[in-house]
Amino acid sequence: MHALVILPTYNEADNVLVLSREILAKDPSIDVLVVDDNSPDGTGDLVSGAQQHEARLHLLRRPRKLGLGTAYVTGFRYALERDYDRIMTMDCDWSHNPRYIPEILAAMDQHDMIIGSRYVPGGGIENWLWHRRILSAFANFYARTLLRLPVRDCTSGYRCYRREVLETVDLFLIRSSGYSFLEEMVWRVHRAGFRIGEIPILFEQRTAGASKIDSSEIYLAAWHVLSTALRPPPLSLGSRRVEPADGEGLDDQVGNAPTD
């Protein structure tokens, strides 16, 4: 196994090096790729300096803040141009704790995609205000219902994909560049017939830096989910052309999630 962890960053100077070291310490087969959107706080420069002493740390700089979804696609393209067979995404603010990485990678033996889930038994959220909890729970219910997804946490960015998934799902047809990229991506993976599992994680509030999501992102994500449900985009699958009936094509979720 050769795994790549993609960390999209914008002003994460307080977190990026410590988190990268923690990830790299989990397994010698793991590399880290930081995709930095020209952070004014010097995040990219810190990573560039650290690369001199760590061969498994990689950096892609982008000229400006271009959106979370496009950062993922940039990282996916980097992985597919190399020999990585497991590609993981994480937030760079410690809300996704690296301690779950070994369990996620182990679960990939039986699945094509694993989601670190707040909403399966054993998962949860720490130090969030009540209104954020309600908003997150509703966003997941909304996406799960409209897109008919048998996944409990559609908005989690803590994920791992087999190489074959990214090779099959045409990433460049994805219409979203923001946080709704996560919902559209899981919809595409499900519709392509791949096996999706979830493992429980504790989502932790960031302790340094500031959140990048704002109300406009939330409204855009809600609209994108609705438009995907009402006017599904083309799938343009590659070698694996599977069109399962709704609810088919997935293994039982690792966390044994209940259904609505």
N, C-alpha and C positions, 0 to 999 in steps of 0.2 A: 504494500500500500504506500502511495505517495500522496499526501494530503496538502492542500493549500487553504489557509484561513484568510479571507478577504476582510479587511477593516477599512470601510469608507470613513474619511476624517474631514472635519472642518473645525478648526480651533479646538484640538484635543491634545495640546502640548502637555497638559497635566497628567494625561492618562496613557498616551500611546506607547511610550517606551516600557513602562512597568507592565502594562498588559501584554505587549508583544513578548517580553521575556517570560512571562508566566505561561503563555500559550506554547512557546517553543520548548519550555521545560517539560511539557506533558509527554512528548514523544519525539525521538530524533527523525522520524519520517515526516514531520510537519514543517511546512514553511509558512511564513506570514507575508502577505502582500498588503501594504498600505496604499490606498487610493486617495490622495490628498487633493482637495479642491482649492489650492493656493491659499492655505490658511494664513490669515494675518498674524497669528500668534507664533508662527514659525514651526508648526507641527512637522511640515515636510523637511525643514532643515535639520531638526532633531533626528528624524529617521535617517536622513542621508548621512549624518555623522555616525550614527550607530551602526550603519551598514559596514563601516570600515573594520568592525570587530565581529560582525555576525553575518556569515554567508547565507543564512537561511532567512534573512530579513530583506524584503524587496520593497521598492517604492515606485509608484507611478504618480507623476504630478500632472494635474490638469490646470488650465489657465484661470479658471474661476469656478464659482459654485454652480454646478450643473445638475444637481439633483441626485437623490439616493439611488433611484432606479438605474440611471445611466452609469453611476459608479459601480453598481453590481455588474452590469453588462460589460464594462471595461475590464473588471476583474475576471469575469467568466472567460472573456476572449483571451486574456493573458494565460489562464489555466489551460485552455484548450489548445493553445499554441505550444504547450509544453507537455510533460508526461504525467500530469496530476490525474489521479483517478477518483479522488474524493475532494470535493470543493465545498468549503464551509463559509458561511457569512456570519458575522457577529457585529454588534454595536461596539464602539470603542469607548464607552463611558462606564464600563464595569456593570452595567445592568445585566449583561450576559456573562456569568461567571465561568472562567475557563475550567473549573472543576468538573463540568459536565462533558467536556470534550471526549474523554475515553469512552464514556457510556454511549455517546452519540455515534462515535466511529464503530463501536462494537455492534450497535443496532443496525448499521448499514450492511452487515452481512446478510440480513433478511429483508432489506428494504431498498428502494431506489432513492428515496428522499426521507429524511428525518427532520422533524420540527421540534425544537425545544419549546415545550408548551406550558403556558401558565394555567390552562383550563382543563387539564386531565387530572385525575386523582393523584395527589402528591405534589402538584404544582401550585403556584401562588404568586402573589405580588407583595413586596415589602415596602413600607413607608410611602405609599401613595395616598393622596387625599381621596375622600369618598367620591367626588365628582369625576376624577380621572378613572377610578375603577368602573363607575357606571358607564362612562363614555367608551372605555375599552371593551367592556362586556357587550355593550350594544353594537359596537362596530363589528365585532366578531359574529354576533347573532345575525346582523344585517347581511354581511358578506356570505355567511354560511347558508342562509335561507335563500337569498336571491341567486347565488351561483350554484346552489344545490351541492354543497361540498360536505363530505363526511369527515371534516377536520375541525377540531375544537378551537385551535388558535390559528386563524387565517392571517393575522397581522404580525406574528412573531418574525423577527429578522434573524433569529438564531436557528440556522438551518444547515443541512448538509445534503449535497446532491451527488449521485454517481455521475461520472463523466458522460455516460450514455444518455442521461436525461438532458444535459445541456447540449449534447450533439443532436438530439432528436427534436427538442422544442426550439423553434426558430425564435431566438432571443430578439432579433431585429424587427420582428413584427409586433412586439409588445408596445402598447400604445401609451403606457404611463411612464413618467419619469420620476414621480414622487413616491410617497409611501404606499400608494395603491398598487405600485409594482408588485409588492409582496402578495396581494390578493390575486392579481391577474396571473402571477407566476404559479401559484398553487393551483389555480383553475386550469391552466394549461397543462401542468404535470398530471393532474387528475384526468383530464379529458384525453390525454395521450395514453392512458391505461397503466401508468406506473404505480408501483406499490409505495404508499405513503404511510409513515408511522409517526407517532408522537411520543416523546418521553417527558416526564414532568421536570420542570425547572422552577426555581424561585427567582422571579424577576426582581432585581434590586434597584432602588432609586440611585441615580448617579450621585457621587459625593464631591466631584470636581467638575468645573465647566458648566455650561448652560445647555438646556435642551434646544434642539434645532427645529422642532415641530411647532407650527402655529395653527390658528384657526382656519386659515385659508387652505392649508394642506388637508385638514380634516374634511372640509366641504368638497374639495376636489376629489378626494378619495371616495367619498360617498357618491358623488356624481359618476365617477368612473366605474364603480361597481354596478350602479344602476344601468349605465349604458352598455356594459359588458353583458349584463343579464338580458337586456331588451334587444341588443344588436350584437350578438357574439362576433368577435373578430375571427378571421381565418386562422386555423391552427398551423397549416403548412408543415405537417410532420415530415420527418426524414425517413429513415429506414424502418422505423417502428410505427406503422400506420394502424392504430387501434382506436376504435371509437366505442368505448364502453357505454352501456346504459347507465343512467344516473345511479350512483351508489355502488357500482361494480368497479372492478379493476384495482381495488385496494386491499391490502392485508388488514387484519385487525390491528388497531392502533396499539402501539407498545404500551401506552398507559391505560389501556382498557377503558377508554373514555365512554361515558354514557351518551346516548343519543337523545335529541329533543323529542 
